[in-house]
Amino acid sequence: MPKVTRLAFALAIALASLMGFSTTASAASLPILHASTNDEAHTCSVIGAAVDGYEGVVCTDILTWESGGDFYAEGETEVYCQTTAATPVVVQCANVTADVEMYNGDTGASGGTGDTYNECGHSYGDCSTGRNTYYTNYTWDYPTSEYGAICSASPDLSTQVWVLSKAGGATTIELPKSDTTEILNNDVEAGHDYICP
């Protein structure tokens, strides 16, 4: 039985790596997002309760890429409405407010950057008929010559990143039809991950 478990684990790690998801260097380290393959961290949560067959969803992402000898990380939140059908269909929300912030191991939880507040619906213009996508207003730039060899050496480095879609009334979704407003009560987090070339 242990051989099957180890084999299944090894296959899962190999598959995740091939599909562009984060991989872990060892059991004691954080996952690594490789910018050279545009790896992402992606976490979603349904917020509140379904009303009239609709529900709100908040997703938080870390996006990575390489360019000009550097590698980069940026935060993103996706806020949208969908049907509660067996195969959900994304629909237009009546209103959305969204707040997303990015943090790193160098500054810690008190040093978030890239905070951005966004709104659509009502007087702000219609929300998207798909996902309402908002980015942090700051992108972290890591010179490969400086960080390439040490990117996963310590969780205190700025290459250890996490992104939060902020709760406490900062992120809300007004559902279609009923106009019920759902409030994100707990931050939706992507990360903690190392960003490497």
N, C-alpha and C positions, 0 to 999 in steps of 0.2 A: 504493500500500500504506500509506504513512503516514497518509493521510486516513482509511482504514478503521480503523486503530488508534486515532487520535484520536477518531473518532466512537464506537467501541466503548467507549473509556475514559469519554467524556462520558456515554454512556448508562448505564454501570455506576454512575457517581457519582450520576446522577439517580435511578436505581432504588434505590440504597442509601439515599438521602435520603428517598424516598417510603416506604420500608419501615421507617424508624425506626432505621437503623443509623448509625454515626458517619460524618461526612464530613470531608474535609480542606480547609482554607481555601486552602492553597497547598502546593507541593511541599516547602517548607522548614519547614512547621509540623506540629504534632501533629494527629491527628484531633480533631474537636470532637463532643462528645455534647450535644445540645440537650435541656435539661430540660423545655422547653415541649412537646416531643413524646415525652417519656419514653424518649429514646434509651438504648440499652444497649450495653455491650461484653461479648462472650461468647466464651470460649475453652474448648475441651474436649480431653481427652487420655485415651486408653485406657492403663491402667497395668498393668504386668506382662504375663503370658501368659494366654491363654485356657485354662481347664481344664474338662473335661466339658461343653463347649459354653456356658460362661459367661465373662464378662469384666467387669472393673471400670472405671468411667468417673468422672473428676473434671472438673467444669466450674467456671470462675471467671467472675464477672460483676461489672460496675459497673452499678448501677441509678440512674436519675436521675428527678427530678420537680420540679414547681413548686408552691408553696403559700404563700398570704399574703404575696406580694411577695418571697419568697426562693426560691432554687433549691437542690436538695439532691443529695448523692451518698451511696450506701451500697454496701458490698461484700457479696458472696454467694458461697457455694460450694454446688454440687450434687454429691453423691456417690451413685453408684448402681451396680447390677449389671444386666447385660443379656445376652440370648442372643447367640450369634455367627451367627445366621441371616442370610440375605440382607436381610431386614427385621427388625432387632433388636427384641426385646420386653423392656421393663424388668421385672425381677423383684426379689423381696425379697433383700437381702444378709443373710448370717448375722450380720455385725458390721461396724460402720463407726466409725472415728475421723476427725475432721476438724478442721483448724485453718486459719482464714482471717484475713488481716490486710490493712489498707488503708493506703496511703502517699500523700504528696503532695509537690509540688515545693518547698514551703516547708521541710519537715522532712527530706526525702530518705529514702534507703533505711534509715537508722539510726533514723528516727523514726516507725515504724509505729504506728498506733492502731487500735483496734477489734478487737484480737486476741481471738478466741473459740475455745475448744476444746470439741468436742462428741463424744458417743459414743452409739451405739444398738446393740442386739443383746445377747444373753446377759443378764447381770444388770442391764443398763440398759433393758430392755424392747425389744420387737421393733422392727426397722427398718421404715421405710415400705415398702409394696408398690410404691411409685413412686420418685421421687427424694427422697433425704434432703437437705433444703435448710436451710442455716444461714447466718445473717447476721452481719456484724461487729457488735460491741456499741456501735458509735459511728456516727453519721450526721453528715456534714459539711453545715453550713448556710451558704449564701452569700447575704448580703443583695444583692438586685439593684441597689440604689442604690449600693453600694460596689464590687461586682465585675462588674456587667452590662456596662459599657463596656470593661473591661480583662481579661475572663476568659481570653482567649487571647493576651495581650500578651507573656508571658514564661513559660518552663518552670519558673522559680523561684517561681511563684505557687502558693498552696494549691489553686488550681483545676486544676492538673495532677495527675491522680490515676491510681494503679494499685493493683490488688488481687492478692494472692497466696494461693492454696491452698498451704499450707506442706508441704514435703517433709521428708526426714530422719527418718522414723518418725512424724511428727505426723499425717499423713493415710494411713490404711490401709483396705483393703477385704477382708473375709473373704467369699469366694465361696460361693454355695449349693452344696449337695450334697457337694463335695470338702472343704469347710472350709479351703481353701488361702487364706492371707493374702497379699495383694499390697500392696507398700509403694510409695508415691509417692516416686520417687528424685529428681525435679526439680520445683521449684515450677511450678505452672500459673498463668500470669499473664494478667490482663485489663488493658488499658491499655498504655501511657501515653496518656491522653486528656485534653483540656481539657473541663471542665464549664462550660457556658454556658447562659444562659436560653433 
